[in-house]
Amino acid sequence: MENKKAHWDNVFSTKTETQVSWYQQKPETSINFFTKNSIAKDAYIIDIGGGDSYLVDNLLELGYTNLYLLDISENAIERIKKRLGDKALKVNFIVSNVVDFQTNVKFDVWHDRASFHFLTQPEEVQIYKSKVNDFTTENALLFMGTFSEDGPKKCSGLNITQYTASSLNGVFKDNFTLTNSFIENHKTPFDTEQNFIFCSFKKK
């Protein structure tokens, strides 16, 4: 686990936000998930592996009040805090590997874009699955984005697991119902494209 932390701390200390493939000035796909599902402004929302993503900035602008951002890298968290300035006081930041994460909070929305696919060991996936179930409310929503079978096999030098809608559903179907899925190409700052599968789930 420490090796992963060191890896991501190094990434966020040596690369600018536009030098990483996942950079999005406005993460439209994720924002659309919140607006289309009419998610309440006081819903408890956690962004897993959010790094210095601009999702939190946009959710603050939309009026969301109970925001949590988890990332393994303290450098990533410090970078987004600096960018947000005084607005950072409105966000709960958690420095942790998701498989080690513990909380008493129950979340209404669990958002994960391009973090889950870094869990390449079956035991890590099972731990993650358990945490999603344990740390969410009745009728909670889960939004998951990973590289598809047509996407990259590595990211930032690390191996990932590619998914389809069917295989993602296979992970979460015990506790969640798949409500929507779609494929989308993400254009990186380097003018390349990465193919993603996005899935929305509702807790049973």
TORPA-4810 file (N, C-alpha, C, O; in nm, 3 decimals):
<nodes>
NODE_1_0.083_-0.121_0.000_0.000_0.000_0.000_0.087_0.126_0.000_0.055_0.225_-0.066_M
NODE_2_0.197_0.121_0.075_0.284_0.237_0.083_0.345_0.269_-0.053_0.366_0.386_-0.086_E
NODE_3_0.373_0.166_-0.134_0.429_0.189_-0.266_0.332_0.267_-0.353_0.373_0.356_-0.428_N
NODE_4_0.204_0.234_-0.343_0.103_0.308_-0.420_0.096_0.453_-0.375_0.087_0.544_-0.456_K
NODE_5_0.101_0.473_-0.244_0.097_0.609_-0.191_0.216_0.689_-0.242_0.201_0.803_-0.286_K
NODE_6_0.336_0.629_-0.235_0.456_0.698_-0.282_0.445_0.729_-0.432_0.485_0.836_-0.477_A
NODE_7_0.391_0.633_-0.506_0.374_0.654_-0.650_0.287_0.776_-0.678_0.325_0.863_-0.756_H
NODE_8_0.171_0.782_-0.613_0.078_0.892_-0.642_0.125_1.024_-0.582_0.101_1.130_-0.641_W
NODE_9_0.192_1.020_-0.469_0.249_1.145_-0.416_0.352_1.201_-0.514_0.361_1.323_-0.532_D
NODE_10_0.429_1.113_-0.576_0.529_1.157_-0.674_0.461_1.216_-0.797_0.505_1.318_-0.849_N
NODE_11_0.354_1.151_-0.844_0.281_1.203_-0.960_0.233_1.345_-0.934_0.251_1.433_-1.018_V
NODE_12_0.172_1.366_-0.818_0.112_1.496_-0.790_0.214_1.602_-0.746_0.181_1.719_-0.733_F
NODE_13_0.337_1.559_-0.723_0.441_1.657_-0.690_0.528_1.692_-0.810_0.600_1.792_-0.807_S
NODE_14_0.522_1.610_-0.915_0.611_1.632_-1.030_0.537_1.671_-1.158_0.600_1.717_-1.253_T
NODE_15_0.405_1.652_-1.162_0.329_1.685_-1.283_0.224_1.791_-1.252_0.163_1.790_-1.146_K
NODE_16_0.205_1.882_-1.346_0.099_1.980_-1.331_-0.034_1.914_-1.366_-0.037_1.802_-1.416_T
NODE_17_-0.144_1.984_-1.338_-0.275_1.923_-1.360_-0.300_1.891_-1.507_-0.375_1.798_-1.538_E
NODE_18_-0.240_1.967_-1.599_-0.260_1.941_-1.741_-0.158_1.842_-1.798_-0.159_1.814_-1.918_T
NODE_19_-0.072_1.789_-1.714_0.026_1.689_-1.757_-0.017_1.547_-1.720_0.062_1.453_-1.733_Q
NODE_20_-0.140_1.533_-1.674_-0.193_1.399_-1.642_-0.312_1.370_-1.733_-0.387_1.461_-1.769_V
NODE_21_-0.330_1.244_-1.769_-0.427_1.209_-1.872_-0.571_1.233_-1.830_-0.658_1.254_-1.916_S
NODE_22_-0.598_1.232_-1.700_-0.737_1.240_-1.654_-0.789_1.383_-1.639_-0.904_1.403_-1.600_W
NODE_23_-0.706_1.482_-1.671_-0.745_1.622_-1.653_-0.872_1.656_-1.730_-0.885_1.625_-1.848_Y
NODE_24_-0.963_1.721_-1.661_-1.085_1.775_-1.722_-1.117_1.907_-1.654_-1.140_1.910_-1.533_Q
NODE_25_-1.119_2.015_-1.728_-1.155_2.144_-1.671_-1.300_2.142_-1.620_-1.332_2.202_-1.517_Q
NODE_26_-1.386_2.073_-1.694_-1.526_2.060_-1.652_-1.568_1.914_-1.675_-1.593_1.875_-1.790_K
NODE_27_-1.576_1.835_-1.571_-1.610_1.692_-1.586_-1.759_1.673_-1.614_-1.837_1.639_-1.526_P
NODE_28_-1.795_1.696_-1.740_-1.936_1.699_-1.781_-2.009_1.567_-1.751_-2.124_1.568_-1.707_E
NODE_29_-1.942_1.454_-1.776_-2.009_1.325_-1.758_-2.054_1.307_-1.614_-2.167_1.265_-1.589_T
NODE_30_-1.966_1.339_-1.521_-2.001_1.326_-1.379_-2.106_1.430_-1.338_-2.199_1.398_-1.264_S
NODE_31_-2.091_1.551_-1.385_-2.188_1.657_-1.352_-2.326_1.619_-1.401_-2.426_1.639_-1.332_I
NODE_32_-2.332_1.563_-1.523_-2.461_1.521_-1.578_-2.528_1.414_-1.493_-2.650_1.410_-1.480_N
NODE_33_-2.446_1.327_-1.433_-2.502_1.224_-1.345_-2.576_1.289_-1.228_-2.685_1.245_-1.191_F
NODE_34_-2.519_1.393_-1.171_-2.582_1.460_-1.057_-2.708_1.535_-1.099_-2.809_1.532_-1.029_F
NODE_35_-2.702_1.603_-1.213_-2.819_1.682_-1.254_-2.932_1.593_-1.304_-3.049_1.617_-1.272_T
NODE_36_-2.900_1.491_-1.382_-3.005_1.404_-1.437_-3.075_1.323_-1.329_-3.192_1.288_-1.344_K
NODE_37_-3.004_1.293_-1.221_-3.065_1.217_-1.112_-3.126_1.307_-1.004_-3.174_1.259_-0.902_N
NODE_38_-3.124_1.438_-1.030_-3.183_1.535_-0.936_-3.139_1.508_-0.792_-3.221_1.504_-0.700_S
NODE_39_-3.010_1.488_-0.775_-2.956_1.457_-0.643_-2.967_1.579_-0.551_-2.927_1.689_-0.588_I
NODE_40_-3.023_1.556_-0.432_-3.049_1.665_-0.338_-2.920_1.738_-0.302_-2.813_1.677_-0.292_A
NODE_41_-2.931_1.867_-0.283_-2.812_1.949_-0.254_-2.749_1.915_-0.120_-2.631_1.941_-0.098_K
NODE_42_-2.829_1.856_-0.028_-2.773_1.821_0.103_-2.736_1.672_0.111_-2.710_1.620_0.219_D
NODE_43_-2.734_1.604_-0.005_-2.695_1.463_-0.006_-2.549_1.449_0.037_-2.467_1.536_0.009_A
NODE_44_-2.518_1.339_0.104_-2.381_1.310_0.143_-2.312_1.240_0.025_-2.352_1.131_-0.016_Y
NODE_45_-2.209_1.306_-0.026_-2.144_1.263_-0.150_-1.996_1.238_-0.125_-1.928_1.321_-0.064_I
NODE_46_-1.946_1.125_-0.172_-1.802_1.099_-0.165_-1.747_1.072_-0.304_-1.806_0.997_-0.382_I
NODE_47_-1.633_1.135_-0.333_-1.562_1.115_-0.459_-1.437_1.034_-0.426_-1.348_1.082_-0.356_D
NODE_48_-1.430_0.912_-0.478_-1.321_0.820_-0.448_-1.206_0.840_-0.547_-1.226_0.834_-0.668_I
NODE_49_-1.087_0.863_-0.494_-0.971_0.883_-0.581_-0.983_1.008_-0.665_-0.935_1.013_-0.778_G
NODE_50_-1.047_1.109_-0.609_-1.074_1.231_-0.685_-0.952_1.314_-0.718_-0.956_1.397_-0.808_G
NODE_51_-0.842_1.291_-0.645_-0.720_1.367_-0.673_-0.746_1.516_-0.672_-0.808_1.568_-0.579_G
NODE_52_-0.698_1.585_-0.775_-0.726_1.729_-0.784_-0.827_1.757_-0.895_-0.822_1.860_-0.961_D
NODE_53_-0.921_1.662_-0.913_-1.028_1.677_-1.011_-1.111_1.802_-0.984_-1.120_1.850_-0.871_S
NODE_54_-1.172_1.853_-1.091_-1.255_1.972_-1.079_-1.401_1.938_-1.047_-1.487_2.026_-1.049_Y
NODE_55_-1.429_1.812_-1.016_-1.567_1.777_-0.982_-1.614_1.850_-0.858_-1.724_1.905_-0.855_L
NODE_56_-1.530_1.852_-0.755_-1.571_1.917_-0.630_-1.599_2.065_-0.653_-1.696_2.118_-0.600_V
NODE_57_-1.515_2.133_-0.731_-1.537_2.275_-0.761_-1.676_2.295_-0.821_-1.751_2.385_-0.781_D
NODE_58_-1.709_2.208_-0.917_-1.837_2.222_-0.986_-1.955_2.188_-0.895_-2.060_2.252_-0.904_N
NODE_59_-1.938_2.088_-0.808_-2.047_2.054_-0.716_-2.068_2.167_-0.614_-2.182_2.193_-0.576_L
NODE_60_-1.962_2.232_-0.571_-1.976_2.348_-0.482_-2.054_2.459_-0.554_-2.142_2.522_-0.495_L
NODE_61_-2.021_2.483_-0.680_-2.091_2.586_-0.757_-2.239_2.553_-0.773_-2.323_2.642_-0.779_E
NODE_62_-2.269_2.423_-0.780_-2.409_2.381_-0.794_-2.485_2.384_-0.662_-2.607_2.364_-0.660_L
NODE_63_-2.413_2.407_-0.551_-2.479_2.423_-0.423_-2.478_2.302_-0.332_-2.549_2.299_-0.231_G
NODE_64_-2.398_2.200_-0.365_-2.390_2.082_-0.279_-2.312_2.115_-0.151_-2.212_2.187_-0.155_Y
NODE_65_-2.359_2.061_-0.040_-2.309_2.106_0.091_-2.239_1.999_0.174_-2.172_2.031_0.273_T
NODE_66_-2.253_1.873_0.137_-2.191_1.765_0.216_-2.098_1.683_0.128_-2.129_1.570_0.090_N
NODE_67_-1.983_1.742_0.098_-1.890_1.683_0.003_-1.768_1.623_0.073_-1.709_1.684_0.163_L
NODE_68_-1.733_1.503_0.031_-1.615_1.433_0.083_-1.529_1.391_-0.036_-1.580_1.340_-0.136_Y
NODE_69_-1.400_1.413_-0.025_-1.307_1.372_-0.130_-1.198_1.285_-0.069_-1.127_1.328_0.023_L
NODE_70_-1.186_1.164_-0.119_-1.085_1.071_-0.070_-0.978_1.050_-0.176_-1.010_1.027_-0.293_L
NODE_71_-0.852_1.058_-0.136_-0.743_1.025_-0.227_-0.626_0.970_-0.147_-0.603_1.010_-0.033_D
NODE_72_-0.552_0.879_-0.207_-0.438_0.818_-0.141_-0.321_0.916_-0.126_-0.235_0.899_-0.040_I
NODE_73_-0.320_1.020_-0.212_-0.208_1.114_-0.216_-0.236_1.242_-0.139_-0.329_1.317_-0.171_S
NODE_74_-0.157_1.266_-0.038_-0.168_1.392_0.036_-0.132_1.510_-0.052_-0.187_1.619_-0.037_E
NODE_75_-0.038_1.489_-0.147_-0.001_1.597_-0.238_-0.118_1.638_-0.326_-0.135_1.756_-0.356_N
NODE_76_-0.198_1.540_-0.368_-0.318_1.571_-0.448_-0.416_1.654_-0.367_-0.472_1.752_-0.416_A
NODE_77_-0.437_1.612_-0.244_-0.531_1.685_-0.156_-0.483_1.828_-0.131_-0.562_1.922_-0.134_I
NODE_78_-0.355_1.843_-0.106_-0.301_1.977_-0.080_-0.315_2.065_-0.204_-0.338_2.186_-0.194_E
NODE_79_-0.301_2.005_-0.322_-0.311_2.083_-0.445_-0.453_2.135_-0.465_-0.472_2.250_-0.503_R
NODE_80_-0.553_2.049_-0.440_-0.690_2.095_-0.459_-0.730_2.194_-0.350_-0.807_2.287_-0.376_I
NODE_81_-0.679_2.177_-0.230_-0.707_2.273_-0.122_-0.656_2.412_-0.161_-0.724_2.513_-0.141_K
NODE_82_-0.535_2.414_-0.216_-0.476_2.542_-0.256_-0.560_2.607_-0.365_-0.581_2.728_-0.364_K
NODE_83_-0.607_2.525_-0.461_-0.687_2.580_-0.570_-0.821_2.634_-0.521_-0.867_2.739_-0.566_R
NODE_84_-0.883_2.562_-0.428_-1.014_2.603_-0.378_-1.007_2.723_-0.286_-1.104_2.798_-0.274_L
NODE_85_-0.894_2.743_-0.221_-0.882_2.855_-0.128_-0.979_2.839_-0.012_-0.987_2.732_0.048_G
NODE_86_-1.053_2.945_0.020_-1.147_2.941_0.133_-1.258_2.837_0.112_-1.315_2.787_0.209_D
NODE_87_-1.289_2.806_-0.014_-1.393_2.707_-0.041_-1.355_2.567_0.009_-1.441_2.482_0.028_K
NODE_88_-1.225_2.545_0.029_-1.180_2.414_0.078_-1.239_2.382_0.214_-1.250_2.265_0.251_A
NODE_89_-1.276_2.484_0.290_-1.336_2.463_0.422_-1.473_2.396_0.411_-1.525_2.343_0.510_L
NODE_90_-1.531_2.398_0.292_-1.663_2.339_0.271_-1.656_2.193_0.229_-1.759_2.129_0.207_K
NODE_91_-1.534_2.139_0.219_-1.513_2.002_0.173_-1.443_1.921_0.281_-1.352_1.972_0.347_V
NODE_92_-1.484_1.798_0.300_-1.418_1.706_0.392_-1.315_1.624_0.314_-1.352_1.543_0.229_N
NODE_93_-1.187_1.644_0.344_-1.080_1.576_0.271_-1.029_1.457_0.353_-1.010_1.466_0.474_F
NODE_94_-1.008_1.345_0.283_-0.962_1.222_0.348_-0.841_1.170_0.271_-0.851_1.141_0.152_I
NODE_95_-0.727_1.157_0.338_-0.608_1.098_0.277_-0.604_0.951_0.319_-0.574_0.919_0.434_V
NODE_96_-0.634_0.862_0.224_-0.639_0.719_0.256_-0.644_0.639_0.128_-0.699_0.683_0.027_S
NODE_97_-0.587_0.519_0.132_-0.616_0.420_0.029_-0.759_0.374_0.053_-0.797_0.348_0.167_N
NODE_98_-0.838_0.363_-0.050_-0.980_0.328_-0.032_-0.997_0.194_0.040_-1.095_0.177_0.113_V
NODE_99_-0.906_0.100_0.021_-0.922_-0.031_0.086_-0.895_-0.023_0.236_-0.928_-0.116_0.310_V
NODE_100_-0.834_0.088_0.282_-0.810_0.108_0.425_-0.910_0.205_0.487_-0.909_0.226_0.608_D
NODE_101_-0.996_0.262_0.406_-1.088_0.367_0.448_-1.189_0.316_0.550_-1.250_0.210_0.533_F
NODE_102_-1.204_0.395_0.658_-1.305_0.367_0.760_-1.382_0.496_0.789_-1.323_0.604_0.793_Q
NODE_103_-1.511_0.484_0.810_-1.591_0.603_0.839_-1.720_0.563_0.910_-1.766_0.450_0.900_T
NODE_104_-1.776_0.659_0.983_-1.909_0.643_1.043_-2.016_0.710_0.959_-2.136_0.700_0.988_N
NODE_105_-1.972_0.779_0.853_-2.065_0.851_0.765_-2.129_0.752_0.667_-2.063_0.661_0.617_V
NODE_106_-2.257_0.772_0.641_-2.328_0.695_0.538_-2.353_0.789_0.419_-2.413_0.895_0.435_K
NODE_107_-2.307_0.747_0.302_-2.315_0.834_0.185_-2.436_0.801_0.099_-2.474_0.685_0.082_F
NODE_108_-2.497_0.907_0.044_-2.609_0.893_-0.048_-2.560_0.871_-0.191_-2.630_0.811_-0.274_D
NODE_109_-2.440_0.920_-0.219_-2.381_0.906_-0.353_-2.234_0.866_-0.338_-2.158_0.930_-0.266_V
NODE_110_-2.198_0.760_-0.408_-2.058_0.713_-0.412_-2.012_0.729_-0.556_-2.063_0.661_-0.646_W
NODE_111_-1.916_0.819_-0.580_-1.870_0.852_-0.715_-1.725_0.807_-0.730_-1.641_0.834_-0.644_H
NODE_112_-1.698_0.737_-0.839_-1.563_0.688_-0.865_-1.537_0.690_-1.015_-1.589_0.606_-1.088_D
NODE_113_-1.459_0.785_-1.058_-1.419_0.791_-1.198_-1.269_0.762_-1.207_-1.185_0.843_-1.167_R
NODE_114_-1.238_0.643_-1.259_-1.099_0.605_-1.288_-1.012_0.581_-1.166_-0.891_0.603_-1.170_A
NODE_115_-1.074_0.536_-1.057_-0.997_0.492_-0.941_-1.011_0.342_-0.921_-0.912_0.272_-0.897_S
NODE_116_-1.135_0.294_-0.930_-1.162_0.152_-0.905_-1.078_0.060_-0.993_-1.037_-0.047_-0.948_F
NODE_117_-1.053_0.100_-1.117_-0.982_0.008_-1.208_-0.835_-0.015_-1.169_-0.770_-0.102_-1.226_H
NODE_118_-0.783_0.063_-1.073_-0.648_0.038_-1.023_-0.641_-0.078_-0.924_-0.533_-0.123_-0.888_F
NODE_119_-0.756_-0.125_-0.879_-0.759_-0.241_-0.789_-0.753_-0.367_-0.874_-0.853_-0.407_-0.934_L
NODE_120_-0.636_-0.429_-0.880_-0.614_-0.541_-0.972_-0.616_-0.677_-0.904_-0.609_-0.780_-0.970_T
NODE_121_-0.626_-0.678_-0.770_-0.629_-0.804_-0.697_-0.772_-0.834_-0.652_-0.841_-0.745_-0.604_Q
NODE_122_-0.817_-0.959_-0.667_-0.955_-0.993_-0.629_-0.991_-0.956_-0.486_-1.103_-0.915_-0.458_P
NODE_123_-0.895_-0.971_-0.395_-0.925_-0.938_-0.254_-0.948_-0.788_-0.236_-1.028_-0.748_-0.152_E
NODE_124_-0.879_-0.705_-0.315_-0.900_-0.561_-0.308_-1.039_-0.525_-0.359_-1.107_-0.440_-0.301_E
NODE_125_-1.080_-0.590_-0.465_-1.213_-0.565_-0.522_-1.321_-0.602_-0.421_-1.419_-0.529_-0.407_V
NODE_126_-1.304_-0.713_-0.352_-1.401_-0.756_-0.252_-1.409_-0.659_-0.135_-1.517_-0.630_-0.084_Q
NODE_127_-1.293_-0.608_-0.092_-1.292_-0.509_0.015_-1.365_-0.383_-0.028_-1.446_-0.328_0.047_I
NODE_128_-1.337_-0.338_-0.150_-1.402_-0.219_-0.204_-1.553_-0.239_-0.208_-1.630_-0.153_-0.165_Y
NODE_129_-1.595_-0.352_-0.261_-1.738_-0.385_-0.270_-1.805_-0.378_-0.134_-1.914_-0.323_-0.120_K
NODE_130_-1.739_-0.433_-0.033_-1.794_-0.432_0.102_-1.807_-0.290_0.157_-1.905_-0.257_0.223_S
NODE_131_-1.706_-0.207_0.128_-1.709_-0.070_0.178_-1.819_0.011_0.111_-1.886_0.092_0.176_K
NODE_132_-1.838_-0.010_-0.019_-1.947_0.061_-0.088_-2.080_0.026_-0.023_-2.164_0.114_-0.001_V
NODE_133_-2.100_-0.100_0.009_-2.226_-0.141_0.071_-2.238_-0.090_0.214_-2.344_-0.040_0.254_N
NODE_134_-2.131_-0.102_0.292_-2.136_-0.066_0.434_-2.147_0.084_0.456_-2.207_0.128_0.554_D
NODE_135_-2.089_0.163_0.366_-2.080_0.307_0.388_-2.180_0.388_0.306_-2.163_0.508_0.289_F
NODE_136_-2.286_0.322_0.256_-2.389_0.395_0.182_-2.526_0.375_0.245_-2.551_0.278_0.315_T
NODE_137_-2.613_0.470_0.218_-2.748_0.470_0.273_-2.840_0.380_0.190_-2.804_0.336_0.081_T
NODE_138_-2.958_0.355_0.244_-3.062_0.287_0.168_-3.095_0.370_0.043_-3.108_0.492_0.053_E
NODE_139_-3.107_0.306_-0.071_-3.136_0.373_-0.199_-3.022_0.462_-0.250_-3.044_0.547_-0.335_N
NODE_140_-2.901_0.442_-0.198_-2.786_0.520_-0.243_-2.759_0.496_-0.391_-2.796_0.393_-0.447_A
NODE_141_-2.694_0.595_-0.453_-2.654_0.586_-0.592_-2.503_0.565_-0.602_-2.426_0.624_-0.527_L
NODE_142_-2.463_0.480_-0.695_-2.322_0.452_-0.722_-2.294_0.485_-0.867_-2.361_0.435_-0.957_L
NODE_143_-2.193_0.571_-0.889_-2.153_0.606_-1.026_-2.009_0.563_-1.045_-1.919_0.609_-0.975_F
NODE_144_-1.988_0.474_-1.143_-1.858_0.412_-1.162_-1.809_0.431_-1.305_-1.881_0.400_-1.401_M
NODE_145_-1.686_0.483_-1.319_-1.624_0.496_-1.450_-1.489_0.428_-1.450_-1.404_0.456_-1.366_G
NODE_146_-1.468_0.337_-1.545_-1.341_0.266_-1.558_-1.301_0.257_-1.704_-1.383_0.284_-1.793_T
NODE_147_-1.176_0.221_-1.729_-1.137_0.192_-1.866_-1.214_0.071_-1.917_-1.232_-0.027_-1.846_F
NODE_148_-1.259_0.080_-2.042_-1.332_-0.030_-2.104_-1.234_-0.130_-2.164_-1.112_-0.114_-2.154_S
NODE_149_-1.288_-0.233_-2.227_-1.203_-0.331_-2.294_-1.132_-0.272_-2.415_-1.035_-0.330_-2.465_E
NODE_150_-1.177_-0.157_-2.462_-1.109_-0.086_-2.571_-1.023_0.028_-2.520_-0.966_0.104_-2.598_D
NODE_151_-1.013_0.040_-2.388_-0.934_0.146_-2.328_-0.791_0.102_-2.298_-0.751_-0.008_-2.334_G
NODE_152_-0.714_0.189_-2.232_-0.576_0.156_-2.197_-0.569_0.037_-2.102_-0.664_0.008_-2.029_P
NODE_153_-0.455_-0.029_-2.103_-0.430_-0.138_-2.010_-0.345_-0.093_-1.892_-0.328_-0.165_-1.794_K
NODE_154_-0.291_0.029_-1.903_-0.215_0.088_-1.795_-0.251_0.236_-1.784_-0.301_0.296_-1.879_K
NODE_155_-0.224_0.293_-1.667_-0.241_0.437_-1.648_-0.137_0.483_-1.548_-0.120_0.423_-1.442_C
NODE_156_-0.068_0.590_-1.583_0.036_0.644_-1.495_0.139_0.538_-1.457_0.194_0.540_-1.347_S
NODE_157_0.164_0.447_-1.549_0.264_0.343_-1.526_0.216_0.224_-1.445_0.293_0.132_-1.420_G
NODE_158_0.090_0.225_-1.404_0.035_0.116_-1.322_-0.061_0.031_-1.403_-0.131_0.081_-1.492_L
NODE_159_-0.065_-0.097_-1.373_-0.163_-0.186_-1.436_-0.303_-0.151_-1.387_-0.322_-0.107_-1.274_N
NODE_160_-0.400_-0.173_-1.474_-0.541_-0.152_-1.437_-0.621_-0.276_-1.478_-0.569_-0.365_-1.546_I
NODE_161_-0.746_-0.280_-1.437_-0.839_-0.384_-1.481_-0.942_-0.320_-1.572_-1.010_-0.225_-1.533_T
NODE_162_-0.954_-0.372_-1.694_-1.056_-0.323_-1.785_-1.192_-0.386_-1.750_-1.198_-0.498_-1.701_Q
NODE_163_-1.299_-0.311_-1.777_-1.432_-0.361_-1.744_-1.529_-0.340_-1.859_-1.507_-0.258_-1.949_Y
NODE_164_-1.637_-0.416_-1.854_-1.756_-0.394_-1.936_-1.870_-0.363_-1.840_-1.855_-0.375_-1.719_T
NODE_165_-1.984_-0.323_-1.895_-2.102_-0.303_-1.810_-2.136_-0.431_-1.737_-2.173_-0.430_-1.619_A
NODE_166_-2.125_-0.543_-1.808_-2.158_-0.672_-1.749_-2.063_-0.709_-1.635_-2.108_-0.757_-1.531_S
NODE_167_-1.935_-0.688_-1.654_-1.840_-0.726_-1.548_-1.847_-0.632_-1.428_-1.827_-0.674_-1.314_S
NODE_168_-1.876_-0.504_-1.453_-1.897_-0.413_-1.339_-2.023_-0.452_-1.263_-2.025_-0.453_-1.140_L
NODE_169_-2.127_-0.484_-1.337_-2.250_-0.530_-1.271_-2.225_-0.657_-1.191_-2.283_-0.676_-1.085_N
NODE_170_-2.138_-0.743_-1.243_-2.104_-0.866_-1.171_-2.041_-0.839_-1.036_-2.060_-0.917_-0.942_G
NODE_171_-1.966_-0.729_-1.025_-1.903_-0.694_-0.897_-2.008_-0.647_-0.797_-2.005_-0.687_-0.680_V
NODE_172_-2.099_-0.561_-0.840_-2.186_-0.489_-0.747_-2.330_-0.541_-0.739_-2.408_-0.490_-0.658_F
NODE_173_-2.367_-0.640_-0.820_-2.508_-0.679_-0.832_-2.569_-0.736_-0.704_-2.691_-0.737_-0.690_K
NODE_174_-2.487_-0.783_-0.610_-2.543_-0.837_-0.486_-2.617_-0.729_-0.406_-2.715_-0.758_-0.338_D
NODE_175_-2.569_-0.606_-0.415_-2.625_-0.498_-0.333_-2.682_-0.382_-0.414_-2.754_-0.298_-0.360_N
NODE_176_-2.649_-0.378_-0.544_-2.690_-0.265_-0.627_-2.752_-0.314_-0.758_-2.715_-0.420_-0.810_F
NODE_177_-2.846_-0.235_-0.810_-2.908_-0.263_-0.939_-2.852_-0.169_-1.044_-2.850_-0.047_-1.024_T
NODE_178_-2.807_-0.224_-1.155_-2.756_-0.142_-1.265_-2.872_-0.068_-1.330_-2.970_-0.130_-1.372_L
NODE_179_-2.861_0.064_-1.339_-2.970_0.144_-1.395_-2.935_0.208_-1.529_-3.023_0.244_-1.606_T
NODE_180_-2.804_0.221_-1.556_-2.764_0.284_-1.683_-2.617_0.251_-1.709_-2.538_0.237_-1.616_N
NODE_181_-2.583_0.241_-1.837_-2.442_0.224_-1.874_-2.419_0.282_-2.012_-2.508_0.281_-2.097_S
NODE_182_-2.300_0.333_-2.034_-2.266_0.388_-2.165_-2.114_0.395_-2.181_-2.040_0.401_-2.084_F
NODE_183_-2.072_0.394_-2.306_-1.931_0.405_-2.342_-1.902_0.550_-2.380_-1.985_0.617_-2.441_I
NODE_184_-1.785_0.597_-2.345_-1.750_0.734_-2.380_-1.599_0.745_-2.397_-1.522_0.683_-2.325_E
NODE_185_-1.558_0.825_-2.494_-1.416_0.854_-2.513_-1.378_0.981_-2.439_-1.441_1.085_-2.454_N
NODE_186_-1.273_0.970_-2.359_-1.218_1.087_-2.289_-1.097_1.136_-2.367_-1.004_1.060_-2.393_H
NODE_187_-1.100_1.263_-2.403_-0.986_1.323_-2.473_-0.887_1.378_-2.371_-0.923_1.462_-2.288_K
NODE_188_-0.765_1.330_-2.376_-0.663_1.371_-2.281_-0.601_1.504_-2.324_-0.622_1.548_-2.437_T
NODE_189_-0.525_1.569_-2.235_-0.455_1.692_-2.273_-0.351_1.670_-2.382_-0.300_1.766_-2.440_P
NODE_190_-0.319_1.543_-2.411_-0.217_1.511_-2.511_-0.281_1.478_-2.646_-0.214_1.427_-2.736_F
NODE_191_-0.411_1.508_-2.662_-0.485_1.481_-2.785_-0.492_1.333_-2.819_-0.496_1.295_-2.936_D
NODE_192_-0.495_1.250_-2.716_-0.523_1.108_-2.735_-0.661_1.080_-2.675_-0.717_1.165_-2.605_T
NODE_193_-0.715_0.961_-2.702_-0.846_0.926_-2.649_-0.838_0.800_-2.566_-0.765_0.707_-2.600_E
NODE_194_-0.913_0.798_-2.458_-0.922_0.681_-2.370_-1.069_0.639_-2.364_-1.156_0.720_-2.336_Q
NODE_195_-1.094_0.511_-2.390_-1.231_0.462_-2.391_-1.273_0.416_-2.252_-1.208_0.332_-2.190_N
NODE_196_-1.384_0.473_-2.203_-1.437_0.445_-2.070_-1.571_0.373_-2.080_-1.646_0.391_-2.176_F
NODE_197_-1.600_0.293_-1.978_-1.735_0.245_-1.953_-1.785_0.314_-1.826_-1.717_0.313_-1.724_I
NODE_198_-1.903_0.373_-1.833_-1.965_0.436_-1.716_-2.091_0.361_-1.680_-2.171_0.326_-1.767_F
NODE_199_-2.109_0.335_-1.552_-2.227_0.263_-1.503_-2.287_0.336_-1.383_-2.216_0.383_-1.295_C
NODE_200_-2.419_0.343_-1.383_-2.493_0.397_-1.269_-2.567_0.281_-1.201_-2.624_0.195_-1.268_S
NODE_201_-2.565_0.281_-1.069_-2.632_0.177_-0.991_-2.716_0.242_-0.881_-2.688_0.353_-0.835_F
NODE_202_-2.821_0.170_-0.839_-2.900_0.212_-0.723_-2.900_0.098_-0.622_-2.915_-0.019_-0.659_K
NODE_203_-2.882_0.132_-0.496_-2.876_0.030_-0.391_-3.011_-0.038_-0.376_-3.116_0.027_-0.380_K
NODE_204_-3.007_-0.168_-0.358_-3.129_-0.248_-0.345_-3.192_-0.228_-0.207_-3.296_-0.287_-0.178_K
</nodes>
